[in-house]
């Protein structure tokens, strides 16, 4: 650690009439760099826990003070427009280029440093002493504005003190809530909400980056919708994992990503721009040997009075089947299941075939149990309905799905465990 006497001497010299000299500044930065280099290359193994914790916290306090020192220099550079005159760059763009940091990060550092120096000296002092870090300083800089500054200023000391004993996200939330409370008029204008709701989609070869901002009603709708669907997925995954330990419950960020995709899939299934009510497709099963008996896909007979309602304006689909009642196979003629095959799969499987899943037919894919890319045909006996989530499971390494002669799926896990799938949300009994 640094000698306390040396630190006090440096502070004393820095407080002289003309402030720190160029030699002193260069000496400080050189010494800090040398000390940082030694610390970074020092072996970290074999020390007592108390030494490790003390050194870690000391380095954290030092890092905070070094960040504050850099912020002071950035503001000075910006004031004298040195970079602009010499290189034709703004201070933040110069920092972004030379330090290799995102331009947005560089702009934020400069903005926070300037606000602290010009308007919030008590926050700047706490940062300089290492009592708070940049993240704390940024929250306070953004929370204080011209409308609430007189009410917020007397509370800054308490906020700075509580930062050391409060989990950051809770402290940030309380600070922001206090700032709003003391700024009842605010600067929010609902008329500007539409312009503030933006989403940037940046696709690349193997991923798509989403970045955006939502406010007002749009933010509430989005958060509640995606959290609700993520909760649905969590319950489904939890149930699956309880029955099949080979599966793992996704993390919350993963569930939110899946929820966003699921919301998009559901939206694509609804013709929002239609000028009439959505058309509801109902499947009725009629056996040519008993045309007077009509049942639903689950085999339940429909009341005689109900059938005429469906037959008022029907769209009739015919499926060509073999002697077993199964649609003719398509072989390699098409990769995607035909409409007739989809209807037959709906009659046979009645939804996702993974046991315990309650996904309806309309939310399932026709999975090739013999991979199409490896020569598998699009035949009914080699297709099974699975929801998008369990479709992903079926394609995981070591997982396998087969369809037996009676149309039941049988799943096997990487550990070799086998279990029956389900039809119409009913799992087949037996070993």
JOGI-V644104 format. One record per residue. N is the residue number from 1. RES is the residue in one small letter. SS is DSSP state (h for helix, s for strand, l for the rest). Layout:
BEGIN
N|RES|SS, N|RES|SS
END
This chain:
BEGIN
1|x|l, 2|x|l, 3|x|l, 4|x|h, 5|x|h, 6|x|h, 7|x|h, 8|x|h, 9|x|h, 10|x|h, 11|x|h, 12|x|h, 13|x|h, 14|x|h, 15|x|l, 16|x|l, 17|x|l, 18|x|l, 19|x|l, 20|x|l, 21|x|l, 22|x|h, 23|x|h, 24|x|h, 25|x|h, 26|x|h, 27|x|h, 28|x|h, 29|x|h, 30|x|h, 31|x|h, 32|x|h, 33|x|h, 34|x|h, 35|x|h, 36|x|h, 37|x|h, 38|x|h, 39|x|h, 40|x|h, 41|x|h, 42|x|l, 43|x|l, 44|x|l, 45|x|l, 46|x|l, 47|x|l, 48|x|l, 49|x|h, 50|x|h, 51|x|h, 52|x|h, 53|x|h, 54|x|h, 55|x|h, 56|x|h, 57|x|h, 58|x|h, 59|x|h, 60|x|h, 61|x|h, 62|x|h, 63|x|h, 64|x|h, 65|x|h, 66|x|h, 67|x|h, 68|x|h, 69|x|h, 70|x|h, 71|x|h, 72|x|h, 73|x|h, 74|x|h, 75|x|h, 76|x|h, 77|x|h, 78|x|h, 79|x|h, 80|x|h, 81|x|l, 82|x|h, 83|x|h, 84|x|h, 85|x|h, 86|x|h, 87|x|h, 88|x|l, 89|x|l, 90|x|l, 91|x|h, 92|x|h, 93|x|h, 94|x|h, 95|x|h, 96|x|h, 97|x|h, 98|x|h, 99|x|h, 100|x|l, 101|x|l, 102|x|l, 103|x|h, 104|x|h, 105|x|h, 106|x|h, 107|x|h, 108|x|h, 109|x|h, 110|x|h, 111|x|h, 112|x|h, 113|x|h, 114|x|h, 115|x|h, 116|x|h, 117|x|h, 118|x|h, 119|x|l, 120|x|l, 121|x|h, 122|x|h, 123|x|h, 124|x|h, 125|x|h, 126|x|h, 127|x|h, 128|x|h, 129|x|l, 130|x|l, 131|x|l, 132|x|l, 133|x|l, 134|x|h, 135|x|h, 136|x|h, 137|x|h, 138|x|h, 139|x|h, 140|x|h, 141|x|h, 142|x|h, 143|x|h, 144|x|l, 145|x|l, 146|x|l, 147|x|l, 148|x|l, 149|x|h, 150|x|h, 151|x|h, 152|x|h, 153|x|h, 154|x|l, 155|x|l, 156|x|h, 157|x|h, 158|x|h, 159|x|h, 160|x|h, 161|x|h, 162|x|h, 163|x|h, 164|x|l, 165|x|l, 166|x|l, 167|x|l, 168|x|h, 169|x|h, 170|x|h, 171|x|h, 172|x|h, 173|x|h, 174|x|h, 175|x|h, 176|x|h, 177|x|h, 178|x|h, 179|x|h, 180|x|h, 181|x|h, 182|x|l, 183|x|l, 184|x|l, 185|x|l, 186|x|l, 187|x|l, 188|x|l, 189|x|l, 190|x|h, 191|x|h, 192|x|h, 193|x|h, 194|x|h, 195|x|h, 196|x|h, 197|x|l, 198|x|s, 199|x|s, 200|x|s, 201|x|s, 202|x|s, 203|x|s, 204|x|l, 205|x|l, 206|x|l, 207|x|l, 208|x|s, 209|x|s, 210|x|s, 211|x|s, 212|x|s, 213|x|s, 214|x|l, 215|x|l, 216|x|h, 217|x|h, 218|x|h, 219|x|h, 220|x|h, 221|x|h, 222|x|h, 223|x|h, 224|x|h, 225|x|h, 226|x|h, 227|x|h, 228|x|h, 229|x|h, 230|x|h, 231|x|h, 232|x|h, 233|x|h, 234|x|h, 235|x|h, 236|x|h, 237|x|h, 238|x|h, 239|x|h, 240|x|h, 241|x|h, 242|x|h, 243|x|h, 244|x|l, 245|x|l, 246|x|l, 247|x|l, 248|x|l, 249|x|l, 250|x|l, 251|x|l, 252|x|h, 253|x|h, 254|x|h, 255|x|h, 256|x|h, 257|x|h, 258|x|h, 259|x|h, 260|x|h, 261|x|h, 262|x|h, 263|x|h, 264|x|h, 265|x|h, 266|x|h, 267|x|h, 268|x|h, 269|x|l, 270|x|l, 271|x|l, 272|x|l, 273|x|l, 274|x|l, 275|x|l, 276|x|l, 277|x|l, 278|x|l, 279|x|l, 280|x|l, 281|x|l, 282|x|l, 283|x|l, 284|x|s, 285|x|s, 286|x|s, 287|x|s, 288|x|l, 289|x|l, 290|x|s, 291|x|s, 292|x|s, 293|x|s, 294|x|s, 295|x|s, 296|x|s, 297|x|l, 298|x|l, 299|x|l, 300|x|l, 301|x|s, 302|x|l, 303|x|l, 304|x|h, 305|x|h, 306|x|h, 307|x|h, 308|x|h, 309|x|h, 310|x|h, 311|x|l, 312|x|l, 313|x|l, 314|x|l, 315|x|l, 316|x|l, 317|x|l, 318|x|l, 319|x|l, 320|x|l, 321|x|s, 322|x|l, 323|x|l, 324|x|l, 325|x|l, 326|x|l, 327|x|s, 328|x|l, 329|x|l, 330|x|l, 331|x|l, 332|x|l, 333|x|l, 334|x|l, 335|x|l, 336|x|l, 337|x|l, 338|x|l, 339|x|h, 340|x|h, 341|x|h, 342|x|h, 343|x|h, 344|x|h, 345|x|h, 346|x|h, 347|x|h, 348|x|h, 349|x|h, 350|x|l, 351|x|l, 352|x|l, 353|x|l, 354|x|l, 355|x|l, 356|x|l, 357|x|l, 358|x|l, 359|x|l, 360|x|l, 361|x|h, 362|x|h, 363|x|h, 364|x|s, 365|x|s, 366|x|s, 367|x|s, 368|x|s, 369|x|l, 370|x|l, 371|x|l, 372|x|h, 373|x|h, 374|x|h, 375|x|l, 376|x|l, 377|x|l, 378|x|l, 379|x|l, 380|x|h, 381|x|h, 382|x|h, 383|x|s, 384|x|s, 385|x|s, 386|x|s, 387|x|s, 388|x|h, 389|x|h, 390|x|h, 391|x|h, 392|x|h, 393|x|h, 394|x|h, 395|x|l, 396|x|l, 397|x|l, 398|x|l, 399|x|l, 400|x|s, 401|x|s, 402|x|s, 403|x|s, 404|x|l, 405|x|l, 406|x|l, 407|x|l, 408|x|l, 409|x|s, 410|x|s, 411|x|s, 412|x|s, 413|x|l, 414|x|l, 415|x|l, 416|x|l, 417|x|l, 418|x|s, 419|x|s, 420|x|s, 421|x|l, 422|x|s, 423|x|s, 424|x|l, 425|x|l, 426|x|s, 427|x|s, 428|x|l, 429|x|l, 430|x|l, 431|x|l
END
